[in-house]
Amino acid sequence: MSMKELVRQMLVEIGEDPDREGLIDTPERVDKAMRFLTRGYRESVDEVLNDALFTVDYDEMVIVKDIEIYSLCEHHMLPFFGRCHVGYLPKDRVIGLSKIPRIVDVLARRLQVQERLTQQVAETIRDAINPRGVAVVMEAQHLCMMMRGVQKRNSKMITSAMLGKFRDDQRSRMEFLELIR
């Protein structure tokens, strides 16, 4: 059964008429939207990196903050959205600046839980350049919590992943956290 057929059947199941004017094209629109929102399954982090890894003589902290994230929770397939802050301590290689937000986007455009997404971003950067440390902090609002269940509209979830020196060295961790504020 195609996704369009599934959406049409879902409309019937919730008590709607899929043949009414406003819903005639909905199955096709939902099909296109879901394919866009989950395009991370058809994208590769390796292709995104595309050899944009550079050898440098630089060992100070690199931070990319306020990266917008949009994802779908795997439990209800409802959106969650927010910001991601990524920092790393290079050993001898850095990642091209635009690649970090693209890595976040590829991993976010899959059915996710925020905790796993945060860890995946950190591990992907670690695996790509083997830095002395990687830190990722993600803050997001979840529509599954805002629109249903406890209906807390102003709540945010904050997750972090600290690898290497950011896990072992409190000073590095605190510097990162201070810089992303």
C-alpha positions as YAML, in Angstrom:
chain: A
units: angstrom
residues:
- id: 1
  name: MET
  ca: [0.00, 0.00, 0.00]
- id: 2
  name: SER
  ca: [1.39, 3.43, -0.90]
- id: 3
  name: MET
  ca: [1.77, 6.26, 1.58]
- id: 4
  name: LYS
  ca: [-0.97, 8.18, -0.25]
- id: 5
  name: GLU
  ca: [-3.34, 5.25, 0.21]
- id: 6
  name: LEU
  ca: [-2.40, 5.02, 3.89]
- id: 7
  name: VAL
  ca: [-3.10, 8.74, 4.42]
- id: 8
  name: ARG
  ca: [-6.42, 8.44, 2.62]
- id: 9
  name: GLN
  ca: [-7.35, 5.51, 4.88]
- id: 10
  name: MET
  ca: [-6.23, 7.47, 7.96]
- id: 11
  name: LEU
  ca: [-8.57, 10.32, 6.96]
- id: 12
  name: VAL
  ca: [-11.43, 7.83, 6.79]
- id: 13
  name: GLU
  ca: [-10.44, 6.32, 10.17]
- id: 14
  name: ILE
  ca: [-10.55, 9.70, 11.92]
- id: 15
  name: GLY
  ca: [-14.03, 10.37, 10.53]
- id: 16
  name: GLU
  ca: [-13.20, 12.59, 7.57]
- id: 17
  name: ASP
  ca: [-14.30, 12.47, 3.95]
- id: 18
  name: PRO
  ca: [-11.12, 12.25, 1.83]
- id: 19
  name: ASP
  ca: [-13.16, 13.32, -1.21]
- id: 20
  name: ARG
  ca: [-14.19, 16.70, 0.18]
- id: 21
  name: GLU
  ca: [-12.64, 19.72, -1.50]
- id: 22
  name: GLY
  ca: [-10.06, 20.59, 1.19]
- id: 23
  name: LEU
  ca: [-8.80, 17.01, 1.50]
- id: 24
  name: ILE
  ca: [-8.68, 15.77, -2.10]
- id: 25
  name: ASP
  ca: [-4.95, 16.52, -2.47]
- id: 26
  name: THR
  ca: [-4.03, 15.90, 1.18]
- id: 27
  name: PRO
  ca: [-2.72, 12.34, 0.68]
- id: 28
  name: GLU
  ca: [-0.27, 13.57, -1.97]
- id: 29
  name: ARG
  ca: [0.77, 16.60, 0.13]
- id: 30
  name: VAL
  ca: [1.35, 14.43, 3.23]
- id: 31
  name: ASP
  ca: [3.34, 11.95, 1.15]
- id: 32
  name: LYS
  ca: [5.64, 14.75, -0.10]
- id: 33
  name: ALA
  ca: [5.91, 16.31, 3.36]
- id: 34
  name: MET
  ca: [6.84, 13.02, 5.06]
- id: 35
  name: ARG
  ca: [9.45, 12.25, 2.43]
- id: 36
  name: PHE
  ca: [10.97, 15.70, 2.99]
- id: 37
  name: LEU
  ca: [10.81, 15.50, 6.80]
- id: 38
  name: THR
  ca: [12.47, 12.07, 6.80]
- id: 39
  name: ARG
  ca: [15.00, 12.67, 4.02]
- id: 40
  name: GLY
  ca: [17.81, 11.86, 6.45]
- id: 41
  name: TYR
  ca: [17.18, 8.18, 5.71]
- id: 42
  name: ARG
  ca: [18.18, 8.83, 2.09]
- id: 43
  name: GLU
  ca: [21.19, 11.02, 2.90]
- id: 44
  name: SER
  ca: [24.63, 9.98, 4.06]
- id: 45
  name: VAL
  ca: [26.80, 11.79, 6.60]
- id: 46
  name: ASP
  ca: [29.85, 10.66, 4.60]
- id: 47
  name: GLU
  ca: [28.47, 12.36, 1.49]
- id: 48
  name: VAL
  ca: [27.75, 15.51, 3.49]
- id: 49
  name: LEU
  ca: [31.31, 15.59, 4.81]
- id: 50
  name: ASN
  ca: [32.54, 15.11, 1.24]
- id: 51
  name: ASP
  ca: [36.18, 15.32, 2.30]
- id: 52
  name: ALA
  ca: [35.63, 18.74, 3.95]
- id: 53
  name: LEU
  ca: [38.10, 17.69, 6.66]
- id: 54
  name: PHE
  ca: [41.17, 19.86, 6.89]
- id: 55
  name: THR
  ca: [44.53, 19.40, 8.58]
- id: 56
  name: VAL
  ca: [45.34, 22.47, 10.69]
- id: 57
  name: ASP
  ca: [47.68, 23.57, 13.41]
- id: 58
  name: TYR
  ca: [44.89, 24.73, 15.73]
- id: 59
  name: ASP
  ca: [43.91, 23.24, 19.05]
- id: 60
  name: GLU
  ca: [41.52, 25.79, 20.59]
- id: 61
  name: MET
  ca: [37.80, 25.19, 20.98]
- id: 62
  name: VAL
  ca: [35.63, 25.41, 17.86]
- id: 63
  name: ILE
  ca: [31.93, 26.10, 18.46]
- id: 64
  name: VAL
  ca: [28.96, 26.32, 16.14]
- id: 65
  name: LYS
  ca: [25.93, 27.44, 18.12]
- id: 66
  name: ASP
  ca: [22.25, 28.03, 17.53]
- id: 67
  name: ILE
  ca: [21.92, 25.46, 14.75]
- id: 68
  name: GLU
  ca: [18.20, 25.12, 14.10]
- id: 69
  name: ILE
  ca: [16.86, 21.58, 14.40]
- id: 70
  name: TYR
  ca: [13.61, 20.11, 13.16]
- id: 71
  name: SER
  ca: [12.81, 16.48, 13.70]
- id: 72
  name: LEU
  ca: [9.95, 14.05, 14.25]
- id: 73
  name: CYS
  ca: [9.70, 12.07, 17.47]
- id: 74
  name: GLU
  ca: [9.64, 8.35, 16.86]
- id: 75
  name: HIS
  ca: [6.89, 7.78, 19.43]
- id: 76
  name: HIS
  ca: [4.12, 9.97, 17.94]
- id: 77
  name: MET
  ca: [5.66, 11.19, 14.67]
- id: 78
  name: LEU
  ca: [5.04, 14.74, 15.85]
- id: 79
  name: PRO
  ca: [7.63, 17.49, 15.39]
- id: 80
  name: PHE
  ca: [10.20, 18.64, 17.86]
- id: 81
  name: PHE
  ca: [12.31, 21.67, 17.14]
- id: 82
  name: GLY
  ca: [14.90, 23.86, 18.75]
- id: 83
  name: ARG
  ca: [18.61, 24.61, 18.72]
- id: 84
  name: CYS
  ca: [21.78, 22.61, 18.79]
- id: 85
  name: HIS
  ca: [25.19, 23.81, 19.96]
- id: 86
  name: VAL
  ca: [28.29, 21.87, 18.91]
- id: 87
  name: GLY
  ca: [31.84, 22.31, 20.13]
- id: 88
  name: TYR
  ca: [35.02, 20.35, 19.64]
- id: 89
  name: LEU
  ca: [38.69, 20.53, 20.53]
- id: 90
  name: PRO
  ca: [40.67, 19.71, 17.38]
- id: 91
  name: LYS
  ca: [43.67, 17.47, 17.56]
- id: 92
  name: ASP
  ca: [44.97, 18.05, 14.04]
- id: 93
  name: ARG
  ca: [41.86, 18.23, 11.86]
- id: 94
  name: VAL
  ca: [38.81, 20.45, 11.57]
- id: 95
  name: ILE
  ca: [35.49, 20.10, 9.76]
- id: 96
  name: GLY
  ca: [34.39, 22.65, 7.18]
- id: 97
  name: LEU
  ca: [32.13, 25.14, 8.94]
- id: 98
  name: SER
  ca: [28.97, 24.47, 6.91]
- id: 99
  name: LYS
  ca: [29.28, 20.72, 7.43]
- id: 100
  name: ILE
  ca: [28.36, 20.71, 11.11]
- id: 101
  name: PRO
  ca: [24.82, 22.09, 10.60]
- id: 102
  name: ARG
  ca: [24.41, 19.71, 7.66]
- id: 103
  name: ILE
  ca: [25.41, 16.73, 9.85]
- id: 104
  name: VAL
  ca: [22.84, 17.83, 12.43]
- id: 105
  name: ASP
  ca: [20.19, 18.12, 9.72]
- id: 106
  name: VAL
  ca: [20.84, 14.69, 8.18]
- id: 107
  name: LEU
  ca: [20.55, 13.01, 11.59]
- id: 108
  name: ALA
  ca: [17.53, 15.10, 12.66]
- id: 109
  name: ARG
  ca: [15.58, 14.31, 9.50]
- id: 110
  name: ARG
  ca: [14.85, 10.80, 10.71]
- id: 111
  name: LEU
  ca: [12.42, 9.53, 13.32]
- id: 112
  name: GLN
  ca: [14.30, 10.37, 16.49]
- id: 113
  name: VAL
  ca: [14.40, 10.84, 20.21]
- id: 114
  name: GLN
  ca: [16.34, 13.91, 21.28]
- id: 115
  name: GLU
  ca: [18.69, 11.98, 23.55]
- id: 116
  name: ARG
  ca: [19.86, 9.69, 20.73]
- id: 117
  name: LEU
  ca: [20.09, 12.56, 18.23]
- id: 118
  name: THR
  ca: [22.37, 14.49, 20.60]
- id: 119
  name: GLN
  ca: [24.64, 11.46, 21.03]
- id: 120
  name: GLN
  ca: [24.68, 10.71, 17.29]
- id: 121
  name: VAL
  ca: [25.84, 14.24, 16.45]
- id: 122
  name: ALA
  ca: [28.69, 13.99, 18.97]
- id: 123
  name: GLU
  ca: [29.77, 10.51, 17.84]
- id: 124
  name: THR
  ca: [29.64, 11.48, 14.15]
- id: 125
  name: ILE
  ca: [32.02, 14.40, 14.72]
- id: 126
  name: ARG
  ca: [34.28, 12.25, 16.91]
- id: 127
  name: ASP
  ca: [34.43, 9.54, 14.27]
- id: 128
  name: ALA
  ca: [35.10, 12.03, 11.45]
- id: 129
  name: ILE
  ca: [38.08, 13.92, 12.91]
- id: 130
  name: ASN
  ca: [39.10, 12.21, 16.16]
- id: 131
  name: PRO
  ca: [39.27, 15.46, 18.17]
- id: 132
  name: ARG
  ca: [40.40, 15.73, 21.78]
- id: 133
  name: GLY
  ca: [36.77, 16.22, 22.76]
- id: 134
  name: VAL
  ca: [33.25, 16.87, 21.44]
- id: 135
  name: ALA
  ca: [30.38, 18.61, 23.22]
- id: 136
  name: VAL
  ca: [26.80, 18.82, 22.00]
- id: 137
  name: VAL
  ca: [23.92, 20.52, 23.78]
- id: 138
  name: MET
  ca: [20.45, 20.42, 22.30]
- id: 139
  name: GLU
  ca: [17.37, 22.25, 23.54]
- id: 140
  name: ALA
  ca: [14.02, 21.54, 21.94]
- id: 141
  name: GLN
  ca: [10.30, 21.82, 22.31]
- id: 142
  name: HIS
  ca: [8.25, 18.72, 21.58]
- id: 143
  name: LEU
  ca: [4.78, 19.00, 20.10]
- id: 144
  name: CYS
  ca: [3.92, 15.56, 21.49]
- id: 145
  name: MET
  ca: [4.21, 17.16, 24.95]
- id: 146
  name: MET
  ca: [2.82, 20.57, 24.01]
- id: 147
  name: MET
  ca: [-0.29, 19.51, 22.07]
- id: 148
  name: ARG
  ca: [-1.22, 16.23, 23.77]
- id: 149
  name: GLY
  ca: [-0.46, 14.42, 27.01]
- id: 150
  name: VAL
  ca: [0.54, 16.93, 29.70]
- id: 151
  name: GLN
  ca: [0.05, 19.93, 27.32]
- id: 152
  name: LYS
  ca: [2.90, 22.02, 28.71]
- id: 153
  name: ARG
  ca: [3.45, 24.63, 26.03]
- id: 154
  name: ASN
  ca: [6.49, 26.39, 27.48]
- id: 155
  name: SER
  ca: [8.60, 23.41, 28.45]
- id: 156
  name: LYS
  ca: [11.93, 22.61, 26.76]
- id: 157
  name: MET
  ca: [14.01, 19.50, 26.91]
- id: 158
  name: ILE
  ca: [17.77, 19.95, 27.17]
- id: 159
  name: THR
  ca: [20.16, 17.10, 26.39]
- id: 160
  name: SER
  ca: [23.92, 16.94, 26.23]
- id: 161
  name: ALA
  ca: [26.65, 14.62, 25.05]
- id: 162
  name: MET
  ca: [30.18, 15.20, 26.28]
- id: 163
  name: LEU
  ca: [32.97, 13.08, 24.82]
- id: 164
  name: GLY
  ca: [36.71, 13.03, 25.46]
- id: 165
  name: LYS
  ca: [38.11, 16.09, 27.17]
- id: 166
  name: PHE
  ca: [34.65, 17.63, 27.63]
- id: 167
  name: ARG
  ca: [33.68, 14.62, 29.73]
- id: 168
  name: ASP
  ca: [36.95, 14.35, 31.64]
- id: 169
  name: ASP
  ca: [37.92, 18.01, 32.14]
- id: 170
  name: GLN
  ca: [35.46, 20.19, 34.03]
- id: 171
  name: ARG
  ca: [37.22, 23.40, 32.90]
- id: 172
  name: SER
  ca: [36.74, 22.60, 29.20]
- id: 173
  name: ARG
  ca: [33.13, 21.60, 29.81]
- id: 174
  name: MET
  ca: [32.39, 24.81, 31.75]
- id: 175
  name: GLU
  ca: [34.07, 26.98, 29.10]
- id: 176
  name: PHE
  ca: [31.89, 25.41, 26.41]
- id: 177
  name: LEU
  ca: [28.72, 25.82, 28.45]
- id: 178
  name: GLU
  ca: [29.57, 29.46, 29.20]
- id: 179
  name: LEU
  ca: [30.27, 30.22, 25.53]
- id: 180
  name: ILE
  ca: [26.95, 28.80, 24.30]
- id: 181
  name: ARG
  ca: [24.90, 30.84, 26.78]
...
